[in-house]
Amino acid sequence: MGRHFPSDPQVCGHLMTDGTLGRTGKMALTSWLLAPIRAPRALPLLPGAIDDAMTREGTATCAPSAATTGAKRKSPSSSSGVNPFSIASRAASAPSTSSRRGADPNPETLPRGDYHLPNHPSSLLRYEPAAMSCTRDEYEQLWRFADSVAPTPNPMNRNVNLLRKQATFGATYRFGAQVSQRVDLPSRDTWPALVRRCVDDAVQRVDPSDGARDSYRANVAAHVNWYPNGRSGMGRHRDAEPDLVPGAPIFSYSFSSASADGLPRIFDVYRLGAKRPIAAVPLSHGDVLVMAGTTQETHEHGVRATAKRAYAGESRINVTVRAFKPGSLAVRVEK
């Protein structure tokens, strides 16, 4: 049913004596017509809003999955076939009590645990705050490494480079129109210490049964993003490139130049095709986020950019560990 001409005085007040609209009236009418299709107001920060079926004061929240307290469980298989990988089991943990400064509004601390994405029980996020240590020397060593990394052209404007730099240790990583520079080092032993430790930590998080851990270790690569400040973010995407092992867990490690006193960066999770995120996870120094099961098939994710002054002086490094298909051209023969 079409919309009738408005009786709103804001529009009708601009009618000319002959019943037509003047320039101001046309602008008012255009504004009225566009009102139903305008983008809604910006979504507020929703840390922990993994399951929007439960609400608290209009903000979706979810408790960690009870599955973390049971016996060792396999990650659900992906639609690409039997998934040989699963995350190593662990005991359920109490909510984190670490105190962190937050953006405006302040993100509350998200309890560590496993979170099933709504309507997709096979899509799993595991969040572990402050689970990975990082010394000042390790951070600065990896940050200096960015000096040897070529800038990435902006895919939307090839004449401009992205603020964020990126490189991949162990593979040539292609995603969309971007190609991550492959680090030309002879072996893993020569990688920066923090990258090596993230890879070792990720491998140990894979369930060792059925040789899955050894398979993951043999085909692993670490993608590093260097964010100079809050204005550098990561657009929404999913890690579904053909060179990656479908369903293998993806491990994301966050580090801040301000260490534990740093502001969290917001990791948004979207349903495929949705305009608004269903979750906003605050990532701070040392946080580990694992995406497992069918997450890459059902959802997208990104890192929110912000122009807030509080973020201007804080850099961030993210190390993402992924498993590539055996024999893939992307994987270096350097093991």
Stockholm file with secondary structure:
# STOCKHOLM 1.0

chainA/1-335         MGRHFPSDPQVCGHLMTDGTLGRTGKMALTSWLLAPIRAPRALPLLPGAIDDAMTREGTATCAPSAATTGAKRKSPSSSSGVNPFSIASRAASAPSTSSRRGADPNPETLPRGDYHLPNHPSSLLRYEPAAMSCTRDEYEQLWRFADSVAPTPNPMNRNVNLLRKQATFGATYRFGAQVSQRVDLPSRDTWPALVRRCVDDAVQRVDPSDGARDSYRANVAAHVNWYPNGRSGMGRHRDAEPDLVPGAPIFSYSFSSASADGLPRIFDVYRLGAKRPIAAVPLSHGDVLVMAGTTQETHEHGVRATAKRAYAGESRINVTVRAFKPGSLAVRVEK
#=GR chainA/1-335 SS CCCCCCCCHHHHTTBCTTSCBCHHHHHHHHHHHHGGGSCCCCCCCCTTCCCTTSEETTEECCCCCGGGGSSCCCCCCBTTBCCCCCBCCCCCCCCCCCCCCCSSSCCCCCCCEEEEETTEEEEEEEEETTCSCCCHHHHHHHHHHGGGSCCCEETTEEEEECSSEEEEESBCEEETTEEEEECCCSSGGGSCHHHHHHHHHHHHHBCCGGGHHHHHHHTEEEEEEEECSTTCCEEEECCCCTTBCTTCCEEEEEEETTGGGSCCEEEEEEETTCSSCSEEEEECTTCEEEEEETHHHHEEEEECCCCCGGGTTCCEEEEEEEEBCTTCTTBCSCC
#=GC SS_cons         CCCCCCCCHHHHTTBCTTSCBCHHHHHHHHHHHHGGGSCCCCCCCCTTCCCTTSEETTEECCCCCGGGGSSCCCCCCBTTBCCCCCBCCCCCCCCCCCCCCCSSSCCCCCCCEEEEETTEEEEEEEEETTCSCCCHHHHHHHHHHGGGSCCCEETTEEEEECSSEEEEESBCEEETTEEEEECCCSSGGGSCHHHHHHHHHHHHHBCCGGGHHHHHHHTEEEEEEEECSTTCCEEEECCCCTTBCTTCCEEEEEEETTGGGSCCEEEEEEETTCSSCSEEEEECTTCEEEEEETHHHHEEEEECCCCCGGGTTCCEEEEEEEEBCTTCTTBCSCC
//
